Amino acid sequence: MSMLKRLEEIRQAGLEKIQETADTDRLQEVRRQLVGKKGELTEVLKSLGSLDPSERPAVGKTANEIKNFFAEKIREKEEQLIAGQSAVEEKIDLTLPGTGIPQGGLHPITQMCYDLNDAFQSMGFEIFSEDDITSEKYAFDNLNFAEDHPAREMMDTYWLEGTEHNSGAERLCMRPHLTGASVRYLLQHGAPARFVYPGRVYRNETTDARHERAFFQYEALVVDKDISFSSGKVMIETILEKVFGRKVTVRMREGFFPFTEPGYEIDMECLICGGKGCRVCHNVGWIEVMPGGVIHPNVLRSANLDPDVWSGFFVNIGLDRLVMMRYGVDDVRMFHGADLRFLKQFK
């Protein structure tokens, strides 16, 4: 039998194999049989040296043409098989209605944070953030905390193991509040400044309906020349009105914080009971949502600012409590749990 006739038989037999193949795995096996290293066509090409010199050009040309022919037919068959495949084994009735795709949503605390971001940015504030791990220097020293202040002790602050016996920048902790970020920002950017810094804080305390060990705060600070107390109060009322969509009754009580002078406890009327009294507000009709006050001169000095030139106003918002007020939920632990039945209602 001439080699050209043998090649024609290989072409016909190979085409039949390709056409009869019913799945992609089998098609790969056919590919190896026809054009693989040990395939029939390859064996013919390897034998060219033993042919009469006059036959070699025609046999070599025909063999390469068949090789290209097989490659094209295999590609077409593969496309055909893939197009006919289905990821679902059983038959599907396309006339039936489709299955709804579950949709997620923002956690209510995250949504509140975004709403506050929008409100403050509309007033020209910048958004700032820092790491959850800070140091005694930024959490206490820069903020005018006395060396024997109880907040420095283990009973309140989570100190990182291995650093608890150090001091200053070498004594690390989970940040117990956000206020330390104020000095960090001012050292980086200077004054005047108008910025907010939301985030999670950590305290070693007992949990109840109003308290968690890890919770969210949202702090705002304005530093400029001749900042007045009244401008701070207006800022608080404006923010609460934007968040709740209506005017919120606010009162300010004298309070002491090492980083303010003077300092204030800022309360809002309890929206759970409408000021009538409930377990969230301890039956007084008011709930503390934020401390605030005029930035202490020593804090400005820590930020390398002259307190005779610059002044500022702090607001530290209890983000979790605002969320409780917005949705009328009387236990903050509900927002920090993993009960999807509760969280899904806020989508």
SULHU-V891091 format. One record per residue. N is the residue number from 0. RES is the residue in one letter. PSI is psi in whole degrees, 0 to 359 (* if undefined). Layout:
BEGIN
[[N,RES,PSI] [N,RES,PSI]]
END
This chain:
BEGIN
[[0,M,133] [1,S,155] [2,M,325] [3,L,321] [4,K,322] [5,R,321] [6,L,322] [7,E,319] [8,E,319] [9,I,320] [10,R,313] [11,Q,315] [12,A,321] [13,G,320] [14,L,319] [15,E,318] [16,K,316] [17,I,315] [18,Q,329] [19,E,348] [20,T,134] [21,A,352] [22,D,162] [23,T,327] [24,D,315] [25,R,326] [26,L,324] [27,Q,325] [28,E,320] [29,V,321] [30,R,315] [31,R,323] [32,Q,324] [33,L,314] [34,V,9] [35,G,179] [36,K,332] [37,K,17] [38,G,166] [39,E,319] [40,L,322] [41,T,322] [42,E,323] [43,V,316] [44,L,326] [45,K,335] [46,S,3] [47,L,326] [48,G,337] [49,S,355] [50,L,162] [51,D,136] [52,P,330] [53,S,338] [54,E,336] [55,R,315] [56,P,314] [57,A,317] [58,V,316] [59,G,316] [60,K,314] [61,T,318] [62,A,317] [63,N,323] [64,E,317] [65,I,323] [66,K,315] [67,N,324] [68,F,312] [69,F,317] [70,A,318] [71,E,315] [72,K,322] [73,I,319] [74,R,315] [75,E,317] [76,K,321] [77,E,315] [78,E,319] [79,Q,316] [80,L,318] [81,I,320] [82,A,330] [83,G,356] [84,Q,157] [85,S,142] [86,A,346] [87,V,127] [88,E,316] [89,E,161] [90,K,146] [91,I,132] [92,D,104] [93,L,352] [94,T,347] [95,L,150] [96,P,150] [97,G,166] [98,T,130] [99,G,143] [100,I,121] [101,P,137] [102,Q,138] [103,G,183] [104,G,168] [105,L,141] [106,H,142] [107,P,328] [108,I,319] [109,T,318] [110,Q,318] [111,M,319] [112,C,316] [113,Y,321] [114,D,319] [115,L,320] [116,N,313] [117,D,318] [118,A,314] [119,F,321] [120,Q,328] [121,S,342] [122,M,13] [123,G,17] [124,F,149] [125,E,150] [126,I,129] [127,F,151] [128,S,159] [129,E,175] [130,D,156] [131,D,335] [132,I,127] [133,T,198] [134,S,167] [135,E,327] [136,K,311] [137,Y,327] [138,A,333] [139,F,307] [140,D,312] [141,N,344] [142,L,17] [143,N,24] [144,F,134] [145,A,154] [146,E,331] [147,D,19] [148,H,134] [149,P,337] [150,A,341] [151,R,343] [152,E,165] [153,M,333] [154,M,344] [155,D,316] [156,T,140] [157,Y,103] [158,W,144] [159,L,132] [160,E,134] [161,G,344] [162,T,354] [163,E,341] [164,H,1] [165,N,190] [166,S,163] [167,G,226] [168,A,344] [169,E,353] [170,R,107] [171,L,151] [172,C,163] [173,M,133] [174,R,126] [175,P,348] [176,H,172] [177,L,349] [178,T,331] [179,G,334] [180,A,339] [181,S,313] [182,V,321] [183,R,316] [184,Y,314] [185,L,326] [186,L,327] [187,Q,322] [188,H,343] [189,G,192] [190,A,157] [191,P,159] [192,A,148] [193,R,103] [194,F,160] [195,V,156] [196,Y,96] [197,P,157] [198,G,174] [199,R,143] [200,V,164] [201,Y,128] [202,R,142] [203,N,82] [204,E,165] [205,T,137] [206,T,145] [207,D,196] [208,A,339] [209,R,355] [210,H,144] [211,E,159] [212,R,328] [213,A,115] [214,F,177] [215,F,138] [216,Q,168] [217,Y,107] [218,E,146] [219,A,145] [220,L,134] [221,V,127] [222,V,123] [223,D,186] [224,K,131] [225,D,51] [226,I,128] [227,S,156] [228,F,321] [229,S,326] [230,S,326] [231,G,319] [232,K,320] [233,V,321] [234,M,316] [235,I,311] [236,E,322] [237,T,317] [238,I,313] [239,L,322] [240,E,321] [241,K,323] [242,V,317] [243,F,354] [244,G,12] [245,R,166] [246,K,139] [247,V,131] [248,T,128] [249,V,144] [250,R,152] [251,M,126] [252,R,152] [253,E,136] [254,G,159] [255,F,127] [256,F,135] [257,P,333] [258,F,5] [259,T,154] [260,E,98] [261,P,167] [262,G,158] [263,Y,147] [264,E,125] [265,I,120] [266,D,152] [267,M,154] [268,E,134] [269,C,119] [270,L,352] [271,I,315] [272,C,0] [273,G,26] [274,G,5] [275,K,338] [276,G,127] [277,C,181] [278,R,333] [279,V,318] [280,C,11] [281,H,35] [282,N,25] [283,V,350] [284,G,356] [285,W,150] [286,I,134] [287,E,124] [288,V,339] [289,M,137] [290,P,163] [291,G,182] [292,G,182] [293,V,132] [294,I,135] [295,H,142] [296,P,326] [297,N,330] [298,V,320] [299,L,321] [300,R,322] [301,S,332] [302,A,13] [303,N,36] [304,L,143] [305,D,115] [306,P,345] [307,D,346] [308,V,318] [309,W,150] [310,S,167] [311,G,173] [312,F,124] [313,F,146] [314,V,124] [315,N,105] [316,I,129] [317,G,94] [318,L,318] [319,D,320] [320,R,326] [321,L,321] [322,V,319] [323,M,317] [324,M,320] [325,R,318] [326,Y,1] [327,G,33] [328,V,129] [329,D,13] [330,D,112] [331,V,336] [332,R,337] [333,M,324] [334,F,341] [335,H,2] [336,G,182] [337,A,25] [338,D,103] [339,L,335] [340,R,324] [341,F,314] [342,L,331] [343,K,336] [344,Q,350] [345,F,7] [346,K,*]]
END
